[in-house]
Amino acid sequence: MSKSMKGKLILILGGARSGKSKFAEKVAVSLGGKITYIATAAPLDKEMAERIRLHQASRPGDWQTVEEQKNVAEVILNGRKGDVFLLDCITLWLTNMLLDEQLPGTGATRSEKEMFILAQAARLAEGVKSGAHLVVVSNEVGMGIVPDASLGRTFRDLAGKVNQVLAGKADRVYLVIAGLPLELKATAGTGFELDL
């Protein structure tokens, strides 16, 4: 496959309420093309359902929304040249898979589950081979305290590993703090500039 066919992968990291989602929306728009917003949140309670409703209402009417809690790679792998996918967010996607006792199979060990999730993260990055662009939002969760529960530590460690997989394959990586994006990685020779 020619290098010119490959789309762009842009990873946007930040803490809660850092402004990362708003910045990701600007990046997606700057890439041009039809935007598909991939929402990974599940409305598990009233408060989360209201958050989802407000988020949906804030999106432009011409954006397509796909609600997918686990099989995100399949959505992206069906993209075509010029499509833009905005995936918000990786840590909710990770939570959905981590808590699913059927993935990767009933009785899987924690190590097997981790390997499965890391493989799924690599598959996400493969989606740009079709020429589609992928903007990924993820929480940077490694700067806080060490969680006191085993599941919390597993989540934190796995989120860090997934972010590393995506950052390693990304054309650009940003860290958003207090609404201000800091560029952490810009691959030389990608031949594209973002008009933000």
N, C-alpha and C positions, 0 to 999 in steps of 0.2 A: 504494500500500500504506500502511495507516495506521501511524503511528508506534508505537502501542501493540502492534502485531503484532511489531515488531522485537525480537529477543532481545538479550542482552548479550554484548559482546565484551570479555574481560578478558585483558590481556597481562601475563605474569609473567617478568621478566628476572632474571638472576643469573649468577654465575660457576659453575665446576664445584664441586660439593659445597657450594653455598651454602644449600641447603634449599629451593630454588625448587620442586622437584617436590612435596615434602610440603605446602608452602603451597598449591600449585595444587590438590592433592587436597582440602584443607579448603575452598577457594573453591568447587570443583565441588559438594561435598556441600551447602554453604550455599545453593546455587541451587535445590535441590530437583529433583525429576524423575529420570527414568531416565538413568544416566550411561553413556556410551560412551567408553572409553579408546582413543584412537588412538595406537598405538605405531609409531614410524617407524624404529626401530633394526633393522638387519639383522644376523643372527648370522654375521659374516664369519670369526670365529675362536673358539677355545674360551673364551677369557676373556670375549668379548662375549656368547657364548651363555649363560655362567653368569650374567653380569649381568642378562640378559633373564629368565632363569629366576627369579632372586631377586626381580626387580621384579614379575613375574607373580604369584608366591606372596604378595607383600605386598598385592596389591589385594583389595578386598572381593569376595566371591563373587557378589554380585548385579550387579556391573558387567559390562557387555559389553565385550569387547576386540576391536578391529579392528586387524590388523597390515597397515599400508599404508605402503610406503616412498616412493611418489611421488604417486599420485592421491588425495591427501588431500582436496582441494576437493570431489571427487565424493561422498565419504562425508558431508561436512558439508552439502552442498547437498541431500542427501536427508533431512535432519532435519525434524522437525515441532515445532510450538509446544510449549514446555516441555521438550524434550529437552536434555540437557547433554552437550556433547562436551568431552573433555579431551585436547588434542593435546600430546604430549610426545615429541620436541621439534622445534622449527623448524630448529635447526642441523643435526640429523641428516637431516631432510627435504631441506634445502638441499644438503647434501653428496651425498645420493643422486641428486638431479637434476643437480648440477654435474658429477658424474663419469660420468653416463650419456651416452655419445657419440651416442646416438640422439635426444636431446632438444635442441632442439625438432624437429630433423631432422638427418639425416646431413650432415656438412660445415658445420653452423651455426658462425658466428663467435662469439667470446666475447661480443661486444656483443649478438648475437641471443639467445644463451643467457641473458644477464643480463635482457634485456627480457622473455623468456618467464617466467623465475622471478619477476620482480617482478609480472607479470600474474597468475601463479598465487597469489602472496601476496594480491593484491587480491581474487581470487576466494574465498579462505578467508574473508576478512572479510564477503563477500556472503552467506555461509551463515547469518548471523543474521537475514536478512530473512524467513525462514520462521517466526521466533519461537523457534528453537532458540538456546540459549546456547553460547558457545564460550570455553573457557579455554585459552589458548595459553602454553606454556612455551618460552622461548628463552634461549640463552646470550648474555651481553653479552661480546663478544670484542674490543671495541675499546680496552680499557684496558691491554693488554699490549704487548709489544715488537712492532715491525714484522717480520712474517715475512720470512725471507730468500729464500723461493721464490716465484715468480710465482703459482703456484696458491694458495699460502697467503694472499698479499695479495689475490687475487681473492676468495677465500672470506671473508676478514675484511671487505672492503669491501662485498660483497654481503650478508653477514649484517647489517651495520649498516643497509643500505638496506632490507632486508626488515623489520627491527625498526622502522624509521621508518614504513614503510607501515602496519604493523599498529598501531603506537602512535597514528598519526594517525587511525585509524578506531575505536580502542578507546574503550569507555566508562570503563574504568579501566586504569591501568598501575601495576605495582608493581616495585620493584627489591629483591631479597632478598640481604642480606649477612649472613653468619654466622648464618643462621636467622631474621634479623629483617627483616620486610617493611617497606619504605618506600613509601608511596603517592606516586607521581609525577604522576598524573592522575586526577581524578574529574570526569567531565562533569556539570555542573550540570543539574538537572532530569531526571535519568534515572529518578527515582522508585523506586530500589531501594537497599537497604542490605544489606551482607554481614554475616551473623552468624558471626563468626570467634571 
